[in-house]
Amino acid sequence: MVTYARRHGLKPLGAGIGLRRSFYEELPRTGRALDWVEIIPENFLTLGGRPQRTLDACAERWPVLPHGVGLDIGGPDALDADYVTRLAALVERVDAPFFSDHLCYSRLDGVYLHDLLPLPFTEAAVEHVVPRVREVMARVGRPFLLENPSYYARMPGGTLSEADFLRHVVEEADCGLLLDVNNVYVNALNHGYDARAFVDALPLERVVQVHLAGHTRYPDVIIDTHGDRVCGDVWSLYRHVLRRTGPVATLIEWDQDIPSLDAVLDEADVARAALREVAGR
């Protein structure tokens, strides 16, 4: 089977971390192993000053992948044309091999909600999202990935399983899949399904990138906080994914209670070792 990555000439990038403000000074100069860097494009759509200098310095050393939070691919509002234009310019500036965002909605009546809210798992939602994905890909001109989001309540009216919903969207839009393994784990525990069975039901030939992160446990819920190390169960699920997909670009996400750069790079080293193990097989 020809994978989405192979069809678009995308090679596995290894293990990366996110460019966060607390790393602006240290990251471009690090001597530690690092294969690529992910950015939140909303932080760089208006370039200038320190952010631009840092981004340019990183782009000189590593591939840079934009991973957005504001595309609103599933929302009821029309796509924000100005946002997509500026996103396309940023993707071109860093020469990103691909870019990504979340399969969710984040805007209502022109107001950004500052959250990634889930869509109903319905055929109607698939029909709404697919042409929007195709429009974004046509305007940006690079391969595009959608991420499976975490969610804490199911939208009413669902007629599809979550895995089937994801499959229909990415196959009918002909885009790639960014598989957030921590989100799978969090959703599986919060909603009572088997994480490995969920992974196995996905179109894994479309997985180009994986996200790994920590979460926070409360007595009755697990929250996807990106505020801790990757736990053992998520590492185990990640290795299960790799056995099915082979090596894929893997990001360590750490967005709250961000530790030292070395601590985040230590996590990336663990991911890189797993990638090498799979490649060796």
N, C-alpha and C positions, 0 to 999 in steps of 0.2 A: 504494500500500500504506500502510495506517495503521500508524505505528510505535508501539512500546510507550510512548515518551515522549509522543507526541501523544494517545494514548488516555487517558493519565493526567494530561494537562494540564501536563506537565513541559517547561519551556523551557530551552534551552542556557544554562548559567551562566557560561561563559567559562573562564578559567584560575585555578586555585587552588593553595594549598600546604597542607601539614600543620601543624597546631598542635603544635609540639614544645616540650619544657620549656625549652630554651635560648632560645626566642622569647617566653616568657611576658611579659616586661616590654616588649619592643620592638614586638612585632607589633601589639597593639591601638592603638598610637599612630602607626604608620607612615603616611607620606604617599604612599608608592609605590602604583601601580596594583595592585589585587588584587580579584578578583571573588567569591571564596568561600573557605571554610576547611574542611578535613577534620579530624576528630578520631578518635582511637582510643577508642571508648567505654569500654573497660575502664579507661582512665585517669580517667574521670569518673563512673563509676557510683555512687561514694560521694563526693558533692560536699561541698565545704567549703573554707575558706581560700583560698589563692592560686590553685589550679586553678579553683575556682568563679568567683572574681573575673575571672580571665582569660577563661574561657569566656563569661561573661555580657557582658564588654566586646566580645569578638569577635562574639557573636550580635547585638549592637546595630548592628554595622556591615555584616556580611556574612551570607549564608546559611551555615549550618553543616551538614555532612554527616557522620554517624557511619559509620565503616568499621571493622567489628569483626574481631577475630582469635580470639574465644573461643566463637562460636556452636556450632561442632562440628556443622555441618549434615549431614555425611556419616558421623559416628561411629556405633558400635554402641550406645552408651549412649542412654538417653532424653534428650530435650532438657532442659536445665537450666531448670526452670520459673521459679526465682527470677531467674536471669540474664535470661531473656526479659522478665519483668515489669519489672525495673530498666532494661533496654534500652528498652522501650516508654515508660517515664517520661522517659528522657533524650531520646528522639526527640521526644516531645511538648514537653518543656521548651524545646528549641532550635527547635521548629517546622520540623524538617527536611523538605524536600520528598520525600526518599527516603533509604534507608539501605542498607548493603551488608555483605557478608562474603564468605568464600572458599569455593569448592566443594572441600572437603577434609575431613579429620577431624583433631581436635586434642585428643581426650580418650579415655581408655581405662580402664574400671573406676573411673570417678570421678576419675581422675588427669589433670590437664592436662599435656600433653606439651611445651608451649612450642615447638611447631613446627606447621607447616601441611603435613600429610602427604597425598599424593595417594591418590585412590580408584582402584579397578580400573575400567577402561572397559568396563563390562558392563551388560546389561539389568537384572540384579538390583540393581546399585548405583543405577540410575535409579529403579527401583521403590521403593527404600529412601529416597532423598533427596526425591523429589517430594512426598509427603505431609508431610514435615517442613518443607519450604519453605512449603507452603500453610498449615500451622499457624502458623508464625512470622508470615506476612503477616496472617493473621486476627487474631492477638493484638496485633500492633504497629499495624496499621491504616494503614500507609503502603506505597507501592510499594517493592519490594525488589529488589536486584541481587545476582547472584553473580559473583564474579571467577574467571577462569581462573588457577590457581596455577602457579608454577614447580615443577618436580620433576626429580629427578636419577636416579631409577630407576622403571621401569614396574612397577606392581603386577601380579602374575601373574594369569592367567586372562582377560585382556582379549579381548573379542569385537567391540568397536567402535573406530573411530578416535577420537582425542581430540576432533576437531571434531564428529563425530556424537554423542559422549557429551554434550558441552556443549549441542548443539542439542536433544537429547531432553530433557535436564533442564529447560532454561529454557522450552521450548515446552510440555511437559506440566505443569509447575508454573505456567506463565503468569507468570513473573517476568522482570525485565530482566537485561541482561548488562553487567557492568563489565569492559571489555576492557583487560587489562594488556598494553600493547604491548611493554614490555621483557620480560615473561614469555614472550610469543610468540617474540621474538627469541632469548632464552636457550634456551628449549626446542628451537627449530628447530636451533640450532647443536649443542646437546648430543645431540640425538636424530636428527639427520640428515634433516630435512624442510624444505620450502620455506615460509618464513614468509608470503609473500604468498598462496600457494595456500591455506595454512591459514586466513588471514583471510577469503579469498573464500568458504571453505566454511562460515563461521559464519552464524548468523541475525542479520545486521548490523542489521536493523530493530529489534532488541531492545537495541542498544547505547545506553546513556544516559550513560555516563561512561567515560573512558579514564584509565589510569595510565601515567605515564612515569617512568623512573628510570635510574640508572646501574648498572653491574655491574662485576665484577672478573674479569679473564681470568687463567687459569692454563694451563699447557702442555696439559692434557688435558680441561679443563672450564671453563665459564663459570658463575660464581656470582652469583645475584641478590642483591647486597648492599645496594642502595640507598645506595651510598657514594661516588658520583661524579656528574659531569655526565652528561646524556643524550648518548649518542654519535651520530655522524652517521648510522649505519645505522638506529638506532631512530627518529631524526627522520624519515628517509626513509620508513620503514614507517608511522609515524604519519600522514604526509601521504597515503599510500596509503589508510589507513583513512578519513581525513576525506573523501577523494574519493568514497568509497562511502557514508558515513553522513551527511555534512554536519556542521556544528558540533555538538560534544557537550562536556559539562563535562570539563575536562582537569586532572588533578592532577600536579604535580611531587612525587614521593616522594624524600625524602632523610633516611635514618634512621641512617646510620653516618658517622663523620667529618663531622658536620654543619658546614658552613661558616657564614659570616655570613648574616644574613637577606637582605641585599642580593644575595648570590650566588644564593640560591634564587629570589628574586624576578626576577633576571635570566633564569633559566631559564623562569619563568612568562611573562615578556615574549615569549620566543621562541614559546612555545605560543600565546599570544594573537595574535601576528602571523599564525601559520598559520591560526588559526580565522577571523580577519578576511579572510584571503585566500580561504578556502573560501566564507565567507558572501558575499563580493563577487562570486563566480561565479554 
